[in-house]
Amino acid sequence: MIKISNPNIDNAEIETVEKVLSERSLCGGSYTEVFESDFKKYIGVPHACCTSSGTTALMSIMKSLELPSKTKVITTCFSFIATTNAILYADYT
């Protein structure tokens, strides 16, 4: 297997994940609101929206582009199927 990442996870990250999980709200809640607020400030945009998965994030991005139907979109062959599915979902080719 080709290793493509080496995450650096320490006790602070583990403790934060435990706090989020104890809130019993994986798709919202106070941590989501704080993250969205901090993230939009960090990248300098007026809005930020967390999604439930990478797939829904890709679908949201593709739909938000509002390109004409059947627009050709190029992607990499070294990706997850969700990349192509998001393109197809948005009615691009």
C-alpha positions as CSV (number, residue, x, y, z in Angstrom):
1,M,0.0,0.0,0.0
2,I,1.2,3.5,-0.8
3,K,1.0,5.8,2.2
4,I,-0.4,9.1,1.2
5,S,-0.6,10.9,4.6
6,N,0.9,10.9,8.0
7,P,-1.6,12.6,10.4
8,N,-0.2,14.3,13.5
9,I,-2.8,13.7,16.2
10,D,-2.0,14.5,19.8
11,N,-4.0,14.5,23.0
12,A,-5.5,18.0,22.4
13,E,-7.2,16.7,19.2
14,I,-8.4,13.6,20.8
15,E,-9.9,15.5,23.8
16,T,-11.7,17.9,21.4
17,V,-13.2,15.0,19.4
18,E,-14.4,13.5,22.7
19,K,-16.1,16.8,23.5
20,V,-17.8,17.0,20.1
21,L,-19.0,13.4,20.4
22,S,-20.3,14.0,23.9
23,E,-22.5,16.8,22.5
24,R,-24.3,14.1,20.5
25,S,-24.7,16.4,17.5
26,L,-22.4,15.4,14.6
27,C,-24.1,17.6,12.0
28,G,-24.4,20.9,13.9
29,G,-24.1,22.1,17.4
30,S,-21.9,24.6,19.1
31,Y,-18.6,23.3,17.7
32,T,-19.9,23.4,14.2
33,E,-21.0,27.1,14.6
34,V,-17.6,28.0,16.1
35,F,-15.7,26.2,13.4
36,E,-17.7,27.9,10.6
37,S,-17.2,31.3,12.2
38,D,-13.5,30.9,12.7
39,F,-13.0,29.3,9.3
40,K,-14.7,32.1,7.3
41,K,-12.7,34.7,9.3
42,Y,-9.5,32.8,8.6
43,I,-10.0,32.6,4.8
44,G,-11.6,36.0,4.6
45,V,-15.0,35.2,3.2
46,P,-18.5,36.2,4.3
47,H,-19.9,32.7,4.6
48,A,-18.8,29.2,5.5
49,C,-20.9,26.0,5.7
50,C,-19.9,22.6,7.1
51,T,-21.1,19.6,5.3
52,S,-21.7,16.0,6.5
53,S,-19.1,14.5,4.2
54,G,-16.5,15.2,1.5
55,T,-19.1,13.9,-1.0
56,T,-21.7,16.5,0.0
57,A,-19.0,19.2,0.0
58,L,-18.1,18.3,-3.6
59,M,-21.7,18.3,-4.6
60,S,-22.3,21.7,-3.0
61,I,-19.3,23.1,-4.7
62,M,-20.3,21.8,-8.2
63,K,-23.9,23.1,-7.8
64,S,-22.8,26.5,-6.6
65,L,-20.7,27.0,-9.7
66,E,-23.9,27.3,-11.7
67,L,-22.2,26.3,-14.9
68,P,-24.3,25.5,-18.0
69,S,-25.6,21.9,-18.2
70,K,-23.2,19.4,-19.8
71,T,-20.1,21.6,-19.1
72,K,-17.0,19.5,-19.4
73,V,-15.1,19.2,-16.1
74,I,-11.7,17.6,-15.9
75,T,-10.6,15.7,-12.8
76,T,-7.8,13.4,-11.7
77,C,-7.9,9.7,-12.1
78,F,-6.3,9.4,-8.6
79,S,-9.4,10.2,-6.7
80,F,-12.4,8.8,-4.9
81,I,-15.6,8.0,-6.9
82,A,-17.3,10.9,-5.1
83,T,-15.3,13.3,-7.2
84,T,-16.8,12.0,-10.5
85,N,-20.2,11.5,-8.9
86,A,-20.4,15.2,-7.9
87,I,-19.6,16.2,-11.4
88,L,-22.4,14.0,-12.8
89,Y,-24.8,15.1,-10.0
90,A,-24.4,18.7,-11.2
91,D,-25.2,17.6,-14.7
92,Y,-21.8,18.3,-16.0
93,T,-19.7,15.8,-18.1
